[in-house]
Amino acid sequence: LMRSLKEKNFKEVRKWVALNIDNDPVQLYRNLYDNASTYVSPRSIPQLVVTLADYQYKSAFVADQEINLVACLTELMVECEFI
């Protein structure tokens, strides 16, 4: 997933989400948060945290978790600088 985000490969990110959507969304967001410093430049961490918080909140209300997670990852892909 992280390689696909770094390469801005939307198709592969979508494929990953489809294969992993059965996982707990809260845990997915938490894993992204916990491992952020490994994959994202330090100056992008604040943006990552704000984006994750926003989409984690939205996940409690959305009808389709897959669309919400793809939207979150797409925003991270565009807004964050990966290392």
C-alpha positions, 0 to 999 in steps of 0.5 A: 500500500505504502509503495502505491501511495508513494508512486501515486498509483491510484489503481493499485491503492483501490485494489488494495482497499478492495482486498482489505476492506473487511479489516476494521477501519479504526485499526487501518487508520491507527496503523497508518498513524503508527507507521507514518514516520516510516513512510512520510516526511516529517513535514507531512506528518501534521497533514497526515494526522489531520486527514486521518482524523477527518476520515476516521470520524467520517467512517462512523457515518458513511454508508460505504467504508470502501469509498471513504477509505479510498477517498482518505488514501487518495487525499494522503497520496496527493497531500503528503510527501512520501520518503 
